[in-house]
Amino acid sequence: MKIIVGGAGNVGRSIISYLSRANHDIIVLDTDQSRLDEISKEFDIQPVLGSVSRPDILEKVGADTADILIAATNNDEVNLVACQVAYTLFHIKKKIARIDSEYFLSPLWNTLYNEKSLPVDLVISPDQEIANHILSILSIANAKEVYSFSNNHFVLFSFQCTNDTTIYQLSISELYKNFTDVPFNVVQIIRDGINFFPKEAEHISKGDDVYILAEKENVSQILRIFNIPPRSNDSIVIFGGNAISYDIARHLEDDENISSLKIITSHLNAAQRLSEALNKTVVIHGEMMSDVILNDANLSQTDMTISVTEQDKDNLLLSLLSQHNGVTSTISLVNSRIYDNLTDHIGSNIIVDRSTVTISKILRDIREVNLISAYSLGRGFAEVWEFKLKKDTILEGKTVESLNLPEKCKVIGIERNKQLIIANDKTTLQLDDILIVLVHPNGIKKTENIFKN
């Protein structure tokens, strides 16, 4: 697949880092040569100096043979013009635009994005997506990741087994037999950095990261089964004065369970804007790692910190400082995999990877299956697809086993008549089933071929 990406900043880099893992022909356009030099050292891409909105530049890179254009510069107008040029002059089938400005994202202007006006097939707002992802994590006690399916009726969530519990004495099959009134599926276990499908005889161990698919109404009961205590979010400090922190704070201000909400930013203009836009949030201007500022924010009495600055190292250091001051729950946004070795040694710090969050918004449009939703898990170790078996499918009446899914790919759940069915090899597929499938990166193409009919 030939993909043109406009913009080699944080957002463009996050998209490129994910797409480069597959066998795509990726061309990256940017007006900053230093950015192109840096990104071409890290990824197998074709760097081209120039604006993604210029017809001559697009012609130079053979846009007429491209499958997808992703305009991800930090300028909304440039991204919109790029999509218009791609559609009118080069007939690129799929056009995706990054939009950050609220006035372009307003529901009032949804009709603007169509072939007769602005031919954009998908609008992405990475900052909003990251904010929503963090808010979803906060919605489930001690969750590290949360993904919704079936109109938020089912959730796939992960947590770390940190407490001792007798549940570890039970195998996976015994777990299911002992809790038949609560349907759930242990989808993946990450142990010592390696993820795998647990076999029925497998035992969950202390320190494991566990991914479970369940009906949302049963999540609290499942967490009690695994002795995962409720997480207190009464007091929250957010580091970074940007659109992400604003979106998070704006939503949390409506949460009656939160008694204290603060944002710390080193940028005066950002502090002033946030103070004017937010009603219940205390905005503190000053050096974020200053002992004086951290004392002013009463960090030692804080339940959770969320670090969403533009710098990975700052976010990770702020989480370390928070833990040193007694904060039990921390979230850090990272933009690069350079710090992967470090992130694995920061206690219970929750890592939010910009690339996996951003790409999750795009997956539905770049996969050759008619997906309802799609997510990239963890730091990209697998994808999860949701799609419906429609009346023209050739899969009706087939068993899960007969699908011959690739290795490390599996149907992890089926919604049938609004109930969660934990599928096994003998489960027969029916018309209108909604399948939830975990797909390993190496099996994407074959899985697409199985389900795209």
C-alpha positions as CSV (number, residue, x, y, z in Angstrom):
1,M,0.0,0.0,0.0
2,K,1.4,3.4,-1.0
3,I,0.8,6.0,1.8
4,I,1.7,9.7,1.7
5,V,2.1,11.3,5.2
6,G,2.2,15.1,5.4
7,G,4.0,16.3,8.5
8,A,7.0,14.8,10.5
9,G,6.2,16.3,13.9
10,N,5.0,14.3,16.9
11,V,1.7,13.3,15.3
12,G,3.2,12.4,12.0
13,R,5.9,10.5,13.7
14,S,3.4,8.5,15.8
15,I,1.5,7.5,12.6
16,I,4.7,6.7,10.7
17,S,6.2,4.6,13.6
18,Y,3.1,2.3,13.4
19,L,2.7,2.1,9.7
20,S,6.4,1.4,9.1
21,R,6.0,-2.0,10.9
22,A,4.0,-3.3,7.9
23,N,5.1,-3.6,4.3
24,H,3.9,-0.2,3.2
25,D,5.5,2.2,0.8
26,I,5.6,5.4,3.0
27,I,6.4,8.8,1.6
28,V,6.8,11.6,4.2
29,L,6.5,15.3,3.2
30,D,7.6,18.1,5.5
31,T,8.9,21.7,5.1
32,D,11.6,21.1,7.7
33,Q,14.6,19.2,6.4
34,S,16.0,18.5,9.9
35,R,12.7,16.7,10.8
36,L,13.0,14.6,7.7
37,D,16.6,13.8,8.3
38,E,15.8,12.7,11.9
39,I,12.7,10.6,10.9
40,S,14.5,8.9,8.0
41,K,17.2,7.6,10.3
42,E,14.6,5.9,12.5
43,F,12.1,4.5,9.9
44,D,12.2,3.0,6.4
45,I,10.5,5.9,4.6
46,Q,11.1,8.1,1.6
47,P,11.6,11.7,2.9
48,V,10.6,14.6,0.6
49,L,11.1,18.3,1.3
50,G,8.0,20.3,0.6
51,S,4.4,21.0,1.7
52,V,1.8,18.3,1.4
53,S,-0.7,20.8,0.1
54,R,1.3,21.8,-3.0
55,P,0.2,20.1,-6.3
56,D,3.7,20.1,-7.7
57,I,5.1,18.3,-4.7
58,L,2.3,15.7,-4.7
59,E,2.9,15.2,-8.4
60,K,6.6,14.7,-7.8
61,V,6.0,11.8,-5.4
62,G,3.5,10.1,-7.7
63,A,0.3,11.0,-5.8
64,D,-1.8,9.6,-8.6
65,T,-0.7,6.1,-7.6
66,A,-1.2,6.6,-3.8
67,D,-3.8,4.6,-1.9
68,I,-4.0,6.9,1.2
69,L,-3.1,10.5,2.0
70,I,-2.7,11.4,5.7
71,A,-2.3,15.2,6.2
72,A,-0.9,15.5,9.7
73,T,0.8,18.8,9.8
74,N,0.1,21.2,12.7
75,N,-1.8,23.5,10.4
76,D,-5.5,22.7,9.9
77,E,-5.8,24.8,6.7
78,V,-2.8,23.1,5.1
79,N,-4.3,19.7,5.9
80,L,-7.7,20.5,4.4
81,V,-6.1,22.0,1.3
82,A,-4.0,18.9,0.9
83,C,-7.1,16.7,0.9
84,Q,-8.8,18.9,-1.6
85,V,-5.8,18.7,-3.9
86,A,-5.4,15.0,-3.4
87,Y,-9.1,14.5,-4.4
88,T,-9.4,16.9,-7.3
89,L,-6.1,16.5,-9.1
90,F,-4.8,13.0,-8.1
91,H,-8.0,11.1,-7.2
92,I,-6.6,9.5,-4.1
93,K,-9.2,7.2,-2.7
94,K,-8.7,7.7,1.0
95,K,-7.9,11.1,2.5
96,I,-7.4,11.7,6.3
97,A,-6.9,15.1,7.8
98,R,-5.6,16.0,11.3
99,I,-7.7,18.8,12.7
100,D,-7.0,20.5,16.0
101,S,-9.0,23.7,16.0
102,E,-12.3,23.6,17.8
103,Y,-14.1,25.6,15.2
104,F,-13.3,23.0,12.6
105,L,-14.2,20.2,14.9
106,S,-17.6,21.6,16.0
107,P,-20.6,19.3,15.3
108,L,-22.2,22.4,13.6
109,W,-19.9,21.9,10.6
110,N,-20.0,18.2,10.2
111,T,-21.7,18.6,6.8
112,L,-18.5,20.4,5.6
113,Y,-16.6,17.2,5.1
114,N,-17.9,15.6,1.9
115,E,-16.9,15.3,-1.8
116,K,-18.9,18.5,-2.7
117,S,-17.3,20.7,-0.1
118,L,-14.1,19.5,1.6
119,P,-13.3,15.9,0.5
120,V,-12.0,14.5,3.8
121,D,-12.9,10.9,4.5
122,L,-11.7,10.9,8.1
123,V,-11.0,13.8,10.5
124,I,-8.6,12.9,13.3
125,S,-7.9,15.1,16.4
126,P,-4.9,13.3,18.1
127,D,-5.1,15.5,21.2
128,Q,-8.8,14.7,21.7
129,E,-8.2,11.0,21.1
130,I,-5.4,11.0,23.7
131,A,-7.6,12.9,26.2
132,N,-10.5,10.4,25.6
133,H,-8.1,7.4,26.0
134,I,-6.9,8.7,29.4
135,L,-10.4,9.4,30.5
136,S,-11.4,5.9,29.6
137,I,-8.5,4.6,31.8
138,L,-9.8,6.7,34.7
139,S,-13.3,5.1,34.3
140,I,-12.2,1.7,35.6
141,A,-10.4,1.2,38.9
142,N,-6.7,0.5,38.4
143,A,-7.0,-0.2,34.7
144,K,-4.0,0.3,32.5
145,E,-5.9,0.2,29.2
146,V,-9.7,0.4,28.4
147,Y,-11.3,-0.2,25.0
148,S,-15.1,-0.2,24.3
149,F,-17.1,-2.3,21.9
150,S,-20.8,-2.9,21.1
151,N,-21.8,0.7,21.8
152,N,-19.9,0.7,25.1
153,H,-21.7,-2.5,26.2
154,F,-18.5,-4.6,26.3
155,V,-15.0,-3.5,27.4
156,L,-11.6,-5.0,26.9
157,F,-9.5,-3.8,29.8
158,S,-6.1,-4.6,31.3
159,F,-4.7,-4.4,34.8
160,Q,-1.6,-5.6,36.7
161,C,-1.9,-8.3,39.3
162,T,-0.1,-6.6,42.1
163,N,-1.8,-8.1,45.2
164,D,-1.6,-11.6,46.6
165,T,-4.8,-13.5,46.1
166,T,-5.9,-17.1,46.3
167,I,-7.2,-16.7,42.7
168,Y,-3.7,-17.5,41.5
169,Q,-4.2,-21.1,42.6
170,L,-6.8,-21.6,40.0
171,S,-6.1,-22.4,36.3
172,I,-7.9,-20.4,33.6
173,S,-10.4,-23.2,33.1
174,E,-11.1,-23.4,36.8
175,L,-11.6,-19.6,36.9
176,Y,-14.3,-19.9,34.3
177,K,-16.0,-22.8,36.1
178,N,-16.0,-21.0,39.5
179,F,-17.5,-17.8,38.1
180,T,-20.1,-19.0,35.5
181,D,-22.4,-16.1,36.5
182,V,-19.9,-13.6,35.2
183,P,-19.0,-14.2,31.6
184,F,-15.4,-13.0,30.8
185,N,-12.5,-14.0,28.7
186,V,-8.9,-13.8,29.7
187,V,-7.6,-12.6,26.3
188,Q,-3.9,-12.0,26.8
189,I,-1.3,-12.2,29.5
190,I,1.9,-10.1,29.5
191,R,4.6,-11.7,31.6
192,D,8.2,-10.5,31.7
193,G,7.5,-8.4,28.6
194,I,6.1,-11.3,26.5
195,N,2.4,-11.4,25.6
196,F,0.6,-14.7,24.9
197,F,-2.8,-16.4,24.7
198,P,-3.2,-18.3,28.0
199,K,-4.1,-21.9,27.7
200,E,-6.8,-23.4,29.9
201,A,-4.2,-25.0,32.2
202,E,-2.3,-21.7,32.6
203,H,-2.2,-19.9,36.0
204,I,-2.2,-16.2,36.4
205,S,0.8,-15.0,38.5
206,K,1.5,-11.9,40.6
207,G,3.1,-9.3,38.3
208,D,1.2,-10.3,35.2
209,D,-0.6,-7.8,33.0
210,V,-4.0,-9.3,32.2
211,Y,-6.4,-8.3,29.4
212,I,-10.0,-9.3,29.9
213,L,-13.1,-8.9,27.7
214,A,-16.3,-8.6,29.6
215,E,-19.7,-6.9,29.7
216,K,-19.2,-3.5,31.2
217,E,-21.7,-4.0,34.0
218,N,-19.6,-6.9,35.3
219,V,-16.2,-5.1,35.4
220,S,-16.4,-4.2,39.1
221,Q,-17.2,-7.8,40.1
222,I,-14.3,-9.1,38.0
223,L,-11.9,-6.7,39.6
224,R,-13.0,-8.0,43.0
225,I,-12.4,-11.5,41.9
226,F,-8.8,-10.6,41.1
227,N,-8.5,-8.6,44.3
228,I,-7.9,-5.4,42.5
229,P,-8.8,-2.6,44.9
230,P,-10.7,0.6,43.9
231,R,-8.4,3.4,42.8
232,S,-9.0,6.7,44.4
233,N,-9.1,9.7,42.0
234,D,-10.3,12.3,44.5
235,S,-7.2,14.5,43.9
236,I,-5.6,14.8,40.4
237,V,-2.7,16.9,39.2
238,I,-2.1,17.3,35.4
239,F,1.3,18.4,34.1
240,G,1.3,20.3,30.9
241,G,-0.8,23.2,29.6
242,N,-2.1,22.1,26.2
243,A,-5.2,20.9,24.5
244,I,-4.9,17.4,26.0
245,S,-4.8,18.7,29.6
246,Y,-7.7,21.1,28.8
247,D,-9.9,18.3,27.4
248,I,-9.2,16.1,30.4
249,A,-9.8,18.8,32.9
250,R,-13.0,20.0,31.1
251,H,-14.5,16.5,31.5
252,L,-13.3,15.9,35.0
253,E,-14.8,19.1,36.3
254,D,-18.2,17.5,35.9
255,D,-17.1,14.5,38.0
256,E,-18.6,15.0,41.5
257,N,-16.1,12.4,43.0
258,I,-13.1,14.6,42.3
259,S,-12.5,17.1,45.1
260,S,-9.3,18.6,43.8
261,L,-8.1,19.2,40.2
262,K,-5.0,21.1,39.3
263,I,-2.9,21.8,36.1
264,I,0.7,22.8,36.3
265,T,2.3,24.5,33.3
266,S,5.6,26.4,32.8
267,H,4.1,28.5,30.0
268,L,2.4,31.7,31.1
269,N,0.2,32.2,28.1
270,A,-1.1,28.6,28.4
271,A,-1.8,29.2,32.1
272,Q,-3.8,32.3,31.3
273,R,-5.8,30.5,28.6
274,L,-6.6,27.6,30.8
275,S,-7.6,29.8,33.7
276,E,-10.1,31.6,31.5
277,A,-11.5,28.5,29.9
278,L,-11.9,26.2,33.0
279,N,-14.2,26.8,36.0
280,K,-13.2,24.5,38.8
281,T,-9.6,23.7,37.9
282,V,-6.7,25.4,39.8
283,V,-4.1,26.4,37.2
284,I,-0.5,26.9,38.6
285,H,2.2,28.6,36.5
286,G,5.7,27.7,37.2
287,E,8.6,25.2,36.7
288,M,6.9,21.8,36.9
289,M,9.8,20.0,38.6
290,S,10.3,22.7,41.2
291,D,10.0,21.6,44.8
292,V,8.2,24.9,45.6
293,I,5.7,24.4,42.8
294,L,5.1,20.7,43.7
295,N,4.6,21.7,47.3
296,D,2.1,24.4,46.3
297,A,0.2,21.8,44.4
298,N,0.2,19.6,47.5
299,L,1.6,16.7,45.5
300,S,2.1,14.5,48.6
301,Q,-1.6,14.5,49.1
302,T,-2.5,13.7,45.5
303,D,-4.0,10.4,44.3
304,M,-3.0,10.6,40.7
305,T,-0.8,12.6,38.3
306,I,-1.2,12.8,34.5
307,S,1.8,14.0,32.6
308,V,1.0,15.1,29.0
309,T,3.7,17.6,28.1
310,E,5.3,17.4,24.6
311,Q,8.5,15.9,26.0
312,D,8.7,12.2,26.8
313,K,11.6,12.5,29.3
314,D,9.7,15.2,31.2
315,N,6.6,13.1,31.4
316,L,8.5,10.1,32.7
317,L,10.6,12.2,35.2
318,L,7.4,13.9,36.5
319,S,5.9,10.5,37.1
320,L,9.0,9.4,39.0
321,L,8.9,12.6,41.0
322,S,5.2,12.0,41.8
323,Q,5.9,8.4,42.9
324,H,8.7,9.7,45.1
325,N,6.3,12.1,46.7
326,G,3.8,9.3,47.5
327,V,1.5,9.4,44.5
328,T,0.3,5.9,43.9
329,S,-1.1,6.2,40.4
330,T,0.7,8.0,37.5
331,I,0.1,8.3,33.8
332,S,2.7,9.4,31.3
333,L,2.3,10.2,27.6
334,V,5.2,9.1,25.4
335,N,5.7,9.9,21.7
336,S,8.8,7.8,20.9
337,R,9.9,4.2,21.6
338,I,13.4,5.4,22.5
339,Y,12.4,5.2,26.2
340,D,10.9,1.7,26.0
341,N,13.6,0.2,28.3
342,L,13.0,3.0,30.8
343,T,9.2,2.8,30.8
344,D,9.3,-0.8,31.9
345,H,11.1,0.1,35.1
346,I,8.9,2.9,36.5
347,G,6.8,0.9,38.9
348,S,3.1,1.1,38.3
349,N,3.3,4.0,35.9
350,I,0.7,3.8,33.1
351,I,2.2,4.5,29.7
352,V,0.0,6.1,27.0
353,D,1.7,5.7,23.7
354,R,0.7,8.5,21.3
355,S,1.3,6.3,18.2
356,T,-1.1,3.5,19.3
357,V,-3.8,5.9,20.4
358,T,-3.6,8.0,17.2
359,I,-3.4,5.0,14.9
360,S,-6.5,3.4,16.5
361,K,-8.5,6.2,15.1
362,I,-7.1,5.5,11.6
363,L,-7.2,1.7,11.7
364,R,-10.8,1.4,10.7
365,D,-10.1,3.2,7.5
366,I,-6.9,1.6,6.4
367,R,-7.8,-2.1,7.0
368,E,-9.5,-3.9,4.2
369,V,-12.4,-5.0,6.4
370,N,-15.6,-3.1,7.0
371,L,-14.9,-2.5,10.7
372,I,-17.1,-0.9,13.3
373,S,-14.1,-0.1,15.5
374,A,-10.4,-1.0,15.8
375,Y,-7.7,-0.5,18.4
376,S,-4.0,-1.0,18.7
377,L,-3.2,-2.6,22.1
378,G,-0.4,-1.9,24.5
379,R,2.6,-0.5,22.5
380,G,1.3,-2.1,19.3
381,F,1.6,-5.8,20.1
382,A,-1.8,-6.6,18.6
383,E,-4.9,-5.0,17.1
384,V,-8.5,-5.7,18.1
385,W,-11.2,-5.5,15.4
386,E,-15.0,-5.3,15.7
387,F,-17.2,-6.0,12.7
388,K,-20.6,-7.4,11.9
389,L,-21.5,-10.5,9.8
390,K,-23.9,-9.1,7.2
391,K,-26.3,-11.1,5.0
392,D,-23.9,-11.2,2.0
393,T,-21.2,-13.0,4.0
394,I,-19.9,-16.4,3.1
395,L,-18.9,-17.0,6.7
396,E,-22.5,-17.7,8.0
397,G,-22.7,-21.2,9.4
398,K,-18.9,-21.7,9.6
399,T,-17.2,-22.7,12.9
400,V,-14.5,-20.5,14.4
401,E,-12.1,-23.4,13.8
402,S,-12.8,-23.5,10.1
403,L,-11.8,-19.9,9.6
404,N,-8.2,-21.0,9.8
405,L,-7.1,-17.8,11.4
406,P,-3.3,-17.1,11.4
407,E,-1.2,-17.9,14.4
408,K,-1.7,-15.5,17.4
409,C,-5.0,-14.3,15.9
410,K,-8.3,-15.3,17.6
411,V,-12.0,-14.6,17.9
412,I,-12.1,-13.4,21.5
413,G,-15.8,-12.6,21.7
414,I,-19.1,-12.5,19.9
415,E,-22.1,-10.2,20.5
416,R,-25.3,-12.1,19.8
417,N,-28.7,-10.7,20.8
418,K,-26.8,-8.2,23.0
419,Q,-25.1,-11.0,25.0
420,L,-21.4,-11.7,25.2
421,I,-20.5,-15.1,23.9
422,I,-17.0,-16.4,24.7
423,A,-16.2,-18.2,21.4
424,N,-14.4,-21.5,21.1
425,D,-13.3,-23.6,18.1
426,K,-16.8,-25.2,17.7
427,T,-18.8,-22.0,17.9
428,T,-20.9,-21.5,14.8
429,L,-21.1,-18.0,13.3
430,Q,-24.5,-16.6,12.6
431,L,-25.9,-13.7,10.6
432,D,-25.7,-10.4,12.4
433,D,-23.1,-11.7,14.9
434,I,-20.7,-8.9,15.9
435,L,-17.2,-10.4,16.1
436,I,-14.4,-9.1,18.3
437,V,-11.1,-10.4,16.9
438,L,-7.5,-10.0,18.2
439,V,-5.0,-9.8,15.3
440,H,-1.3,-10.2,15.6
441,P,0.7,-7.7,13.3
442,N,2.1,-10.7,11.3
443,G,-1.4,-12.0,10.6
444,I,-3.1,-8.7,9.5
445,K,-3.1,-9.4,5.7
446,K,-4.4,-13.0,6.0
447,T,-7.1,-12.0,8.5
448,E,-8.2,-9.2,6.2
449,N,-8.6,-11.8,3.4
450,I,-10.7,-14.1,5.6
451,F,-13.1,-11.4,6.7
452,K,-13.3,-8.9,3.9
453,N,-15.9,-10.9,1.9
